[in-house]
Amino acid sequence: MKTMKTRGIKQLIYIGITATLLSSCFKEDINEAIGTNNPEISIYALRNLHKQDDVKLTDTELTSANHIKALVVSTHEGNNFPKNYIAVQNEWRGQLRGILLEVADPQRYKLGDSVDIWVDGLTLGRREGVLALLGADHNNTYIINRNNPVVAKAVAISSLNKQYDNYESTYVEITSDLEVEPNPGEKIKGSRPLADGSGNKVYVTVSNEANFAEEVVAPSATFRGIVSKQQEEVHLRLLTYADMAYPSGKIYAGWPETFENPDSPKDGYANRTVVLSTGPWWFQQTLLGVTQGRDRIVSGANAVRFQQNHASLDALLQMDFDVPNGASKVTFFYGSYWNDPTSWFKLEYSTDKGATWQQAGEPIRDAHTTTESMDSKQAIFLMNIQGPVRFRINRPQANNVGGRLGVDDFAIFRSY
């Protein structure tokens, strides 16, 4: 055993993983000043040691490396993860990779644990198609600290199909409709395909033994879980019912509204109706902006820009038509125009054809400048509205001290 030898290593505080995993077991990582290799190996490098057959990890294979530091990204809380395994991941030179770790006492490890794993002497092999480190126990694995943030990596269905090995055993999220819309009240258990319309599929998987197997599945959601493969099909194994985040009905056909191809250009901030692909919208103290790098253009060539210092009128982006089957979710992207100061705004809805309006959720107050980030933020509002409904974004005239605001890609999801 090399427990005493590694005691100092295992006492190191885990900080962000990416800062610590700057080298692996490769020859070019030799420290010429002291003539020794880095004792830490990344999961990226470790996975590359496996070809087809099981590999017994020794000093020769590891090139004198002996341990990895990683983040636990699985939990057995929902009883929907393979028994006697946990999933861990880390990042090395921008390469995020995961791997399963066979352990005798999986309940000992919690989501968000930072762990130090002594890999010298373990076996690297595939079990049921998934690469795993085999033979570890509490003498091989030391919990450095707990309650570290675990953030799912957003990924496209096509990426999971084309680059599966890069995502195996990592914690990811996919925002998508189920390929086959479930019946009202249908249970979440089973494997259900998510599809992107280009022939790519990923299966959301919940076993019959999961403690949330009898919960209702949503037609659309942000699905989060651990990536694996079964009989050449890519699966996303949910860990708890909460991994079906932002549940909703399917998005209405023809949405999101991307504010392209209006019937005629919007001239300045003049108040008028503009006919877009989804229907007629009322623009009040708003216009279609086309300035790259300043307007918050998420897709296409246009985004909506809200005026600043509009003391006499609210600035509105308002549907002048209803969607027929209610709403369970509304999303859109937003940010400050260029480097203008932030200003608060709100989402409102009407169920009486625009005669009266009610606020949905809380106002948004964190619009950011392009200096802070060129990427727009996404607002997500969950709701349960039945029957015909229309929406608007309202930047109230009382809020005239703020700068201009940008909005794009407005989406409505049916009730379910």
Secondary structure, 3 states (H helix, E strand, C coil): CCHHHHHHHHCCCCCCCCCCCCCCCCHHHCECCCCECCCECCHHHHHHCCCCCCEECCHHHHCCCCEEEEEECCCCCCCCCCCCEEEEEEEECCEEEEEEEECCCHHHCCCCCEEEEECCCCEEEEECCEEEEECCCCCCEEEEECCCCCCCEECCHHHHHHCHHHHCCCEEEEEEEECCCCCCCCECCEEEEEECCCCCEEEEEECCCCCCCCCECCCEEEEEEEEEEECCEEEEECCCHHHEEEEECCECCCCCECCCCCCCCCCCCCCEEEEECCEEEEEECEEEECCCCCCCCCCCCCEEEECCCCCCCCEEEEECCCECCCEEEEEEEEEECCCCCCCCEEEEEECCCCCCCEEEEEEECCCCCCCCCCCCEEEEEEEEECCCEEEEEEECHHHCCCCCEEEEEEEEECCC
